Amino acid sequence: MTGKLLPIEQLLQQRILILDGAMGTMIQRYKLTEAHYRGTELFGDCSGARQTFVDHPIDVKGCNDLLLLTQPHIVGGIHRQYLEAGADILETCTFNSTSVSMADYEMQHLVYELNVAGAKLARGLCDKFSTRDKPRFVAGVLGPTGRTASISPDVNDPGARNVSFDELVESYAEAVRGLLDGGADILMVETIFDTLNAKAALFAIERHFEQHGVRVPIMISGTITDASGRTLSGQTTEAFYNSLAHSRPLSIGLNCALGAELMRPYVEEMSRVASCYVSAHPNAGLPNPLSETGYDELPEKTARLVKEFATSGFLNIAGGCCGTSPAHIKAIAEALKDVPPRKIPPIEKKLRLSGLEPFNVGDDSLFVNVGERANVTGSAKFKRLILEGNYDEALDVAKQQVETGAQVIDINMDEAMLDGEAAMAKFLNLIASEPDISKVPLMIDSSKWSIIEAGLKCVQGKPIVNSISLKEGEELFIKHATLVRRYGAAAVVMAFDEQGQADTFKRKTEICKRSYDILVNKVGFPPEDIIFDPNIFAIATGIEEHNNYAVDFIEATAWIRKHLPLAKISGGVSNVSFSFRGNEPVREAIHTVFLYHAINAGMGMGIVNAGQLGVYEEISKELRDAVEDVVLNRSPDAGEKLVKLAESVKGGGKEQIEDLAWRKRTVPERITHALVRGITTFIVEDTEEARQQAQFPVEVIEGPLMTGMNVVGDLFGAGKMFLPQVVKSARVMKQAVAHLVPYIEAEKLRTGNTSAKGKIVMATVKGDVHDIGKNIVTVVLQCNNFEVVNMGVMVPCQQILDAAREHKADIIGLSGLITPSLEEMAHVAKEMQRQGFTIPLLIGGATTSRVHTAVKIAPNYPGGATVYATDASRAVGVCSNLLSDTLRDAYIAGIKADYAAAREQHEGRKSKAVHVTLKEARAHGLKTDWRNYMPPRPWLTGVHKFENYPLDKIAEYIDWTPFFHAWELSGRYPKILQDKTVG
């Protein structure tokens, strides 16, 4: 909500508001019959008007909403009990009062009447109970309906739907009209198990607000269905929030399915990400079929658990769902009366997208790869598959893009021989049934608005619309932008106006500035949801006017980043090399060089083909210089020179023109080259050669393979490699390690060194899909006799902790590549402390550091040791020290002292040594036992002088490896001396 504070917002800043409890549970206690529901038999005393349905053709028992007309005194009596128990917000008994749900009872015609009656009944009671100090509010309830827009009712036809978005919108619109006409203060969309249904409800609400010039607060409450931490339609808590935040709700929260005990981690997550108030109304524990109400958690326990939410700073609104009663609500109200409400945290404004999982793009994010192959205008294969109706294989095209590093999938159905709207809807419905694809956000791409809108009606997450522009004037631009926002999407805005596409820096910046001002100031479009495409055009076309196209794009990108706050920049990268179509090596080089400079200027995402991206440093100097001359327009004849050079590297594909000169290099150099280029052809052969040269097979992992991956990491960090290429590098690494594992296991058997040193649970934290470094660490630890439980990526906090208990882990290891992972690691540390863990916590990953671990993570876990490991080679030593009976205490004390010093230094104060008592120091002293030890007799005793002994002979007996580790140089002596970088 924006603007002047509403009365309920003022209260929410002062205290936690109490929502009522279950209506169905209370009605169940009355043990009503079919006659009672029909109204043909009165239950108790009813002095008011009521209706009867004597001749209705089907049974209506269980249709609780119908009691608003046939037994209103029962519903009113339950409302009264909740108000007496202390409820501030009363929910109307209209959970099923939509035409979609009431169709099950053939009572669609009663929907408006039911909603008016429900709101009026609650309104009258709230008015009676309201006082100056405790006003009461009516929340008009909009339930989920019994049909799902995201899930097929037929397991044999995943693209089928039994309700459409438009049908849901009209169904909800009628209910909204009735609730507001009946006097509801708030509209509450609750028990959401399919986010697309909720988006339809919110669309209907916003449309009603616009048509009738009214606006009331909106409450949203989703349902996490089980321990998977997802809604029934598959979304995580944060993805659910990202999908619905466009409605600017008063509050968002969770209800139903889970009791408070199991709901906690999801409410906590919501409280961290939501920029509005947060609610929770859990069930009274888990279902118990033997209980009269189906639930048997006592009010005292529910209240205690909800109070824990509140004292932890999670809540602004609390109530109860299934199984709760006025006694539960009274206990909750009493428990929370003196607990301060959650303060809405400062949430960084960034582009927040979602598929089944959240995808947030901020200033510190890596370049976002938008997969371009699910596009009938850009992929001949995809076009053929769609025209043939071969949607199964078409889905594989999208899936392969996700597997190769695309973080968003662009979908385009603009083909003259297609029914674009139907094809888009069908493909998106099928994607919804493929979690490997639907986990990422979608970009709905079309030059026809009707196709874009058809796509928006099928996506439960928050997608990107590609695109809208001023091409047809301001009025239509505003209309489309308003609808994009109402559907809950971000938008690509083309640098295109009534005069045509912008092709110069001046035109690009003028159009983008004009578009930005209209969107932000007239439409109210969040600037962080604006993605400008300043038009990437082909260069080196032979036309002089085209020579500066790439420079104009790069300079416009930098200008947009500086002058249009929070907006992002994207573009279709393959356009820039169109003049060289058919010459894949040159096109790859152009894409790579162009992206290198555009990203440095501020381009945050692009529609790319991962197969047409190279590694900046690996392009031959002659070709790279020629391409840079063209991209940066360094000379008038740059295009001609590149055309001539292109003839010498022209080929049908990379395989045909591949230079194998690198095969003449040393084994470590060949392995590094293969890792950087993602070449699997020779990796097993080279790994075997390295193994034969090594004393132990594990040395190949700790030496050349680790060195190669370090080079990959450095190039990635410098923006000279992109995520799809890093994914390819990981596949090369995986093949190499797979070849070595049997030899490593055989070496263990040969030496008898097979007993596990300890058990470690490793996970990439929630919100992060990267596991390259973690997998390397896992392999290295396993090779050194540690038992590792690798939980994969995107692992929620509670699953990590549950696994640690289940496997009786000695250490928990957390990994992450992106900056948001750091916050999640701090959260895991906090939960480890709260849940009583004492085992060490190991931190690693590209964005982590010793200082961050010391300042942001370790303080959250004082009950255990938090240790940062620089890389895989250090992880073995760290874990060995942490699990050593003799070294553990001293090692942890040293780490804690070091981190305390790091914190003080970070805070700008003089570091102070951490002193312990004399008793503690003596307890950590060296302990020896000479009684059971017989030292070997040296072969030479006494004092002997060696004159002029050759130092090179002495050097042969020195193992310099510990020195190199202390100097943070990875490698083993003496091979490290031949290393080009540190040797």
C-alpha positions, -999 to 999 in steps of 0.1 A, spaced: 0 0 0 12 35 -7 2 71 2 -16 80 35 -16 53 61 -49 35 66 -62 29 101 -52 -8 99 -17 1 89 -14 25 118 -24 -4 141 0 -28 125 29 -5 133 19 -5 169 11 -42 177 5 -76 163 -31 -79 150 -51 -111 157 -69 -129 130 -98 -153 138 -96 -191 136 -112 -219 117 -148 -216 105 -151 -252 92 -139 -267 124 -165 -248 144 -193 -257 120 -183 -293 123 -191 -293 160 -228 -286 152 -231 -320 134 -255 -305 108 -276 -326 85 -286 -322 49 -318 -307 61 -300 -281 81 -278 -271 51 -309 -268 29 -326 -247 56 -356 -270 57 -348 -278 93 -338 -250 117 -309 -255 140 -315 -236 173 -330 -202 174 -329 -179 144 -348 -146 146 -335 -132 113 -345 -139 77 -332 -170 61 -337 -190 29 -346 -226 21 -336 -249 -7 -362 -277 -6 -361 -287 -42 -324 -283 -50 -315 -313 -72 -282 -323 -55 -270 -327 -20 -255 -295 -4 -243 -309 29 -208 -296 35 -214 -264 16 -206 -242 46 -210 -209 27 -247 -218 21 -253 -215 58 -250 -177 53 -285 -180 38 -300 -210 55 -286 -208 91 -270 -174 94 -272 -174 132 -247 -204 133 -221 -184 113 -228 -153 133 -224 -171 166 -190 -184 155 -179 -149 144 -191 -136 178 -170 -162 197 -138 -152 178 -145 -115 184 -149 -122 221 -116 -142 220 -98 -111 209 -98 -112 171 -90 -79 154 -98 -93 119 -128 -114 111 -128 -135 80 -161 -139 60 -175 -173 56 -171 -171 18 -142 -195 12 -161 -213 -16 -183 -184 -28 -170 -182 -64 -188 -195 -94 -160 -221 -101 -164 -236 -66 -202 -233 -63 -206 -251 -96 -199 -283 -77 -233 -276 -59 -250 -262 -90 -254 -229 -71 -233 -205 -93 -263 -181 -94 -259 -175 -56 -223 -162 -57 -229 -125 -55 -257 -130 -29 -235 -152 -7 -206 -127 -7 -228 -98 1 -244 -118 30 -211 -130 43 -196 -95 44 -228 -79 58 -229 -105 86 -193 -99 96 -196 -62 92 -225 -59 116 -207 -79 143 -174 -60 139 -192 -27 142 -208 -39 175 -175 -50 189 -153 -21 177 -140 5 201 -117 34 197 -88 14 211 -97 -18 194 -114 -14 161 -124 -47 143 -120 -53 106 -138 -75 80 -116 -95 57 -136 -106 27 -123 -141 19 -115 -153 -16 -107 -190 -15 -85 -210 -40 -114 -228 -58 -114 -265 -64 -97 -262 -98 -61 -253 -107 -49 -232 -136 -13 -245 -134 -19 -282 -129 -35 -307 -153 -64 -328 -140 -53 -356 -164 -20 -373 -157 -20 -385 -193 -23 -350 -207 0 -325 -188 -11 -297 -210 -48 -300 -202 -66 -276 -179 -101 -277 -164 -103 -240 -158 -88 -210 -177 -73 -178 -163 -102 -158 -178 -128 -180 -162 -111 -176 -129 -109 -138 -133 -147 -136 -140 -154 -159 -111 -134 -139 -87 -147 -106 -100 -183 -115 -91 -172 -124 -56 -151 -92 -52 -181 -71 -61 -203 -89 -35 -177 -86 -7 -172 -49 -12 -209 -42 -16 -214 -61 17 -190 -39 35 -156 -57 36 -127 -36 48 -101 -59 33 -99 -85 6 -81 -116 15 -69 -141 -11 -61 -172 10 -51 -208 11 -33 -204 -22 -19 -237 -35 -17 -226 -71 -2 -192 -76 -18 -187 -110 -53 -189 -94 -42 -162 -70 -29 -141 -98 -63 -143 -114 -79 -132 -82 -56 -103 -79 -62 -94 -115 -99 -93 -108 -94 -72 -77 -72 -46 -95 -96 -44 -124 -125 -38 -99 -105 -10 -82 -98 7 -115 -134 4 -128 -151 16 -96 -125 40 -82 -122 23 -49 -92 6 -32 -91 -15 0 -61 -33 15 -53 -68 2 -41 -97 23 -25 -127 6 -19 -161 23 -3 -191 6 -1 -227 16 31 -247 18 17 -282 14 44 -304 30 80 -307 41 92 -300 6 87 -263 14 66 -257 -17 31 -249 -27 10 -277 -44 19 -261 -78 56 -263 -69 68 -228 -58 91 -220 -29 81 -194 -4 102 -166 -20 91 -176 -55 55 -173 -43 62 -138 -29 80 -126 -61 50 -138 -81 24 -118 -62 43 -88 -48 31 -67 -78 -3 -64 -61 12 -42 -33 -5 -62 -6 -10 -50 29 3 -84 41 15 -117 28 18 -149 47 10 -185 51 -18 -207 64 -32 -242 64 -16 -276 56 10 -273 84 10 -267 121 31 -239 136 60 -262 144 65 -272 108 55 -238 93 82 -218 111 110 -219 85 87 -207 58 72 -179 79 107 -169 88 117 -168 51 87 -147 42 95 -123 70 130 -118 55 119 -112 19 86 -94 22 85 -56 20 50 -56 35 35 -70 67 36 -107 73 8 -130 86 6 -166 98 -24 -187 107 -13 -223 110 -34 -254 117 -37 -268 152 -8 -292 145 -10 -321 120 -43 -339 113 -55 -366 136 -84 -386 121 -93 -399 156 -99 -364 170 -134 -350 169 -123 -319 149 -95 -338 130 -68 -319 150 -57 -322 186 -30 -296 193 -40 -278 224 -44 -240 224 -15 -236 248 9 -253 225 -3 -234 194 0 -201 213 35 -210 225 48 -218 190 32 -187 175 47 -166 202 81 -180 192 74 -166 157 66 -133 172 95 -129 196 118 -139 167 105 -109 148 85 -127 121 49 -116 126 25 -87 122 -7 -107 120 -14 -140 137 -44 -163 138 -55 -199 132 -66 -222 104 -79 -258 104 -85 -273 139 -82 -240 157 -111 -226 178 -119 -195 199 -98 -210 227 -68 -211 204 -73 -175 193 -77 -164 229 -45 -181 239 -27 -166 209 -40 -131 216 -29 -134 253 5 -147 243 12 -119 218 -3 -89 237 31 -75 248 52 -87 219 62 -59 195 53 -64 158 78 -72 131 95 -42 116 94 -43 78 131 -46 69 148 -25 43 145 -47 12 169 -38 -16 151 -29 -48 160 -53 -75 145 -73 -104 128 -102 -86 116 -129 -110 104 -164 -104 96 -197 -119 92 -225 -93 122 -209 -76 131 -172 -71 156 -154 -94 167 -120 -82 189 -97 -103 206 -68 -86 237 -47 -92 259 -74 -78 244 -102 -99 263 -121 -125 253 -117 -162 220 -133 -168 219 -157 -198 185 -158 -215 182 -189 -236 172 -181 -272 165 -215 -288 128 -220 -278 121 -194 -305 104 -203 -338 120 -172 -354 155 -180 -342 158 -218 -343 150 -238 -373 148 -270 -353 124 -255 -327 102 -241 -355 101 -275 -372 91 -293 -340 63 -268 -331 49 -269 -367 50 -307 -365 32 -307 -332 62 -324 -316 60 -306 -283 79 -333 -263 110 -327 -283 104 -290 -282 104 -292 -244 138 -309 -246 152 -278 -265 141 -256 -235 154 -282 -210 188 -283 -227 192 -246 -224 186 -247 -186 211 -275 -183 237 -255 -202 233 -224 -180 204 -204 -192 188 -186 -162 157 -174 -181 141 -191 -212 128 -169 -240 97 -184 -258 85 -171 -291 57 -184 -313 56 -157 -340 52 -179 -371 27 -172 -399 16 -208 -401 9 -211 -364 -20 -201 -342 5 -182 -321 -18 -177 -291 -28 -214 -289 8 -226 -294 21 -203 -267 -5 -214 -242 0 -251 -250 38 -249 -247 37 -229 -214 11 -253 -200 35 -282 -208 64 -264 -193 45 -261 -161 45 -298 -158 84 -300 -163 100 -288 -131 135 -289 -147 123 -261 -170 97 -243 -150 121 -238 -121 135 -208 -140 116 -176 -150 102 -173 -186 105 -145 -211 73 -143 -232 85 -130 -265 62 -118 -294 56 -88 -316 18 -95 -312 3 -83 -279 -24 -111 -281 3 -138 -280 20 -121 -251 -13 -119 -232 -21 -155 -239 13 -165 -224 8 -143 -193 -24 -161 -185 -5 -194 -183 25 -185 -160 23 -188 -122 57 -172 -117 69 -137 -124 80 -137 -161 94 -110 -184 74 -96 -213 95 -91 -245 85 -65 -254 65 -32 -252 75 1 -268 63 35 -279 61 23 -315 23 28 -317 21 58 -294 19 67 -258 -17 56 -252 -12 20 -263 22 19 -245 5 29 -212 -23 4 -217 1 -25 -223 24 -15 -195 -6 -13 -171 -16 -48 -181 19 -62 -178 20 -49 -142 -15 -63 -135 -4 -97 -147 26 -96 -125 55 -94 -150 86 -74 -157 90 -58 -191 116 -55 -218 112 -20 -233 125 -15 -268 142 17 -279 114 21 -305 90 50 -309 66 65 -334 95 74 -357 110 39 -357 139 20 -340 167 39 -323 200 34 -341 222 61 -326 233 69 -291 212 101 -290 180 83 -302 185 53 -279 189 75 -248 161 99 -257 135 70 -262 146 51 -231 144 83 -210 109 91 -223 98 55 -218 112 54 -183 94 86 -173 61 74 -186 64 40 -169 75 53 -135 55 85 -133 23 78 -152 19 40 -149 35 35 -115 57 7 -130 85 -3 -106 118 9 -121 135 -23 -110 111 -42 -133 121 -22 -164 146 -39 -188 157 -17 -217 167 -32 -250 186 -3 -268 187 -24 -300 217 -45 -310 222 -42 -347 246 -60 -371 281 -46 -375 307 -49 -403 279 -48 -429 299 -27 -454 276 2 -447 294 31 -431 264 42 -410 264 8 -393 300 9 -381 292 26 -348 262 4 -339 280 -16 -312 296 15 -297 263 33 -296 247 3 -278 276 1 -253 276 38 -246 238 39 -243 240 10 -218 264 30 -197 241 61 -199 210 42 -189 228 27 -159 238 62 -148 207 81 -155 177 57 -152 180 43 -117 173 5 -111 166 -2 -148 184 -31 -164 198 -35 -199 193 -65 -222 195 -74 -259 196 -101 -285 233 -107 -287 233 -128 -319 221 -98 -339 255 -81 -337 272 -108 -358 245 -113 -384 268 -102 -412 289 -133 -406 262 -159 -405 276 -192 -416 310 -185 -401 305 -198 -365 341 -191 -353 339 -154 -362 304 -151 -348 315 -167 -316 344 -142 -313 321 -112 -320 296 -123 -294 324 -129 -268 342 -95 -274 309 -76 -276 296 -91 -244 329 -84 -226 326 -47 -233 288 -44 -230 288 -61 -196 316 -38 -183 294 -9 -194 264 -23 -174 245 -48 -196 231 -72 -171 214 -98 -193 211 -109 -229 194 -134 -251 222 -157 -261 230 -191 -275 254 -207 -251 269 -226 -280 280 -194 -296 300 -180 -267 337 -183 -265 363 -175 -238 377 -140 -243 413 -150 -234 412 -180 -256 404 -162 -289 435 -159 -310 451 -125 -306 449 -117 -343 411 -125 -345 404 -108 -311 421 -76 -321 403 -76 -355 370 -81 -338 376 -54 -312 385 -30 -339 351 -37 -354 331 -37 -322 347 -5 -309 349 11 -344 386 18 -341 392 24 -378 370 29 -410 384 -2 -426 380 -25 -396 351 -43 -412 370 -50 -444 399 -63 -424 377 -87 -404 360 -99 -436 394 -108 -451 405 -125 -419 372 -143 -416 380 -162 -448 410 -178 -432 390 -192 -402 358 -199 -422 343 -234 -416 311 -252 -411 316 -254 -374 341 -253 -346 350 -290 -350 360 -285 -386 384 -256 -379 396 -266 -345 433 -259 -339 449 -288 -321 482 -271 -315 474 -271 -278 478 -309 -278 516 -303 -279 516 -286 -245 524 -302 -212 498 -324 -195 489 -298 -169 486 -271 -196 464 -294 -217 441 -301 -188 438 -264 -181 430 -257 -217 403 -285 -218 387 -272 -186 387 -235 -198 373 -245 -233 349 -272 -220 366 -298 -243 358 -334 -232 374 -351 -262 408 -358 -247 403 -353 -210 403 -390 -200 435 -395 -220 452 -365 -204 440 -374 -170 454 -409 -173 488 -395 -185 488 -372 -155 479 -401 -132 508 -421 -145 532 -392 -138 519 -387 -102 529 -406 -71 492 -409 -60 461 -405 -82 446 -379 -58 475 -356 -67 460 -352 -102 429 -337 -86 448 -315 -61 473 -305 -88 464 -299 -125 427 -303 -122 425 -279 -93 448 -255 -111 426 -255 -142 395 -249 -123 412 -220 -105 419 -205 -140 382 -210 -149 372 -192 -116 396 -163 -124 383 -158 -159 347 -161 -147 353 -135 -120 369 -111 -146 339 -114 -169 359 -132 -196 339 -164 -192 301 -168 -188 281 -192 -168 272 -216 -196 309 -221 -202 316 -227 -165 289 -254 -166 308 -270 -195 340 -268 -175 324 -286 -147 314 -314 -170 350 -318 -181 361 -319 -144 334 -345 -137 347 -368 -165 383 -365 -152 374 -372 -117 352 -402 -127 383 -417 -144 404 -412 -113 380 -425 -87 386 -463 -92 424 -457 -89 419 -437 -58 397 -464 -42 423 -490 -52 450 -470 -36 430 -469 -4 427 -507 -4 464 -511 -12 474 -490 18 447 -502 41 436 -466 45 398 -471 42 383 -461 75 363 -429 74 378 -399 91 344 -383 97 311 -375 81 303 -342 64 270 -330 51 276 -306 22 250 -284 5 247 -254 -18 224 -231 2 188 -222 -8 187 -196 -36 218 -208 -53 219 -234 -81 257 -236 -85 276 -266 -72 308 -267 -92 331 -258 -63 312 -279 -38 314 -310 -60 352 -305 -63 355 -302 -25 333 -332 -21 356 -353 -43 388 -341 -26 374 -349 8 361 -383 -3 396 -390 -17 410 -383 17 387 -407 35 360 -384 46 324 -396 41 305 -368 24 267 -365 21 263 -342 -9 227 -327 -8 229 -309 -41 218 -273 -48 190 -250 -35 188 -268 -2 166 -251 24 181 -246 59 159 -270 77 166 -298 52 204 -293 58 199 -295 96 176 -325 94 201 -343 72 229 -335 97 209 -351 125 198 -381 103 234 -389 92 250 -379 126 273 -355 107 305 -343 123 306 -312 101 282 -292 80 296 -276 49 279 -247 31 287 -235 -4 275 -206 -26 285 -188 -57 262 -157 -56 260 -129 -31 225 -137 -17 240 -170 -6 259 -152 20 227 -141 38 214 -177 37 246 -190 52 243 -165 81 207 -177 85 218 -214 86 244 -205 113 217 -187 133 194 -217 131 222 -241 141 226 -220 173 188 -219 179 184 -256 174 213 -265 197 240 -277 172 276 -277 183 293 -294 153 316 -272 131 302 -252 102 324 -251 71 320 -221 47 332 -220 11 324 -206 -23 333 -179 -47 316 -150 -29 327 -161 6 358 -148 24 375 -151 58 364 -116 68 328 -121 58 327 -154 77 342 -137 107 320 -107 107 286 -119 93 284 -157 99 305 -168 129 288 -144 154 255 -162 147 268 -195 159 287 -190 192 279 -225 203 301 -241 176 330 -234 153 325 -216 120 355 -220 97 362 -205 62 380 -228 37 397 -210 9 395 -239 -16 393 -276 -19 429 -282 -12 426 -264 21 393 -282 31 411 -315 39 434 -299 64 406 -278 79 384 -308 84 412 -330 97 420 -304 124 384 -299 133 379 -337 139 413 -344 156 410 -354 192 443 -338 200 443 -307 177 406 -297 177 404 -275 207 436 -255 200 427 -252 163 392 -239 171 405 -215 197 430 -201 172 403 -197 146 380 -179 170 409 -156 181 417 -149 144 381 -141 136 377 -119 166 407 -99 154 392 -98 119 360 -84 133 378 -57 153 399 -48 123 368 -46 102 351 -23 127 381 0 126 393 -7 161 427 -19 172 428 -57 174 432 -71 209 444 -106 217 418 -129 231 432 -141 264 421 -173 282 425 -182 319 457 -200 330 435 -230 337 422 -230 301 457 -226 287 470 -255 307 441 -276 296 451 -270 260 488 -278 267 508 -305 249 500 -339 263 526 -366 260 528 -402 272 563 -416 272 555 -448 291 542 -467 261 565 -452 235 600 -465 225 617 -440 202 638 -455 174 676 -453 178 692 -430 153 718 -447 130 742 -419 138 746 -403 173 767 -375 187 777 -342 171 791 -343 136 802 -315 114 796 -317 76 820 -293 58 811 -279 23 780 -302 19 762 -294 -13 730 -274 -6 713 -289 -36 716 -323 -19 701 -309 13 673 -293 -6 662 -328 -19 651 -337 16 630 -306 22 592 -309 16 583 -273 7 545 -280 4 537 -266 39 555 -234 31 536 -230 -2 503 -236 16 513 -209 42 520 -186 13 486 -195 -2 501 -211 -33 482 -242 -43 502 -272 -55 526 -299 -45 564 -297 -44 583 -302 -67 558 -300 -95 547 -265 -84 581 -252 -96 571 -258 -132 538 -240 -128 537 -210 -151 518 -188 -127 535 -194 -93 565 -215 -102 
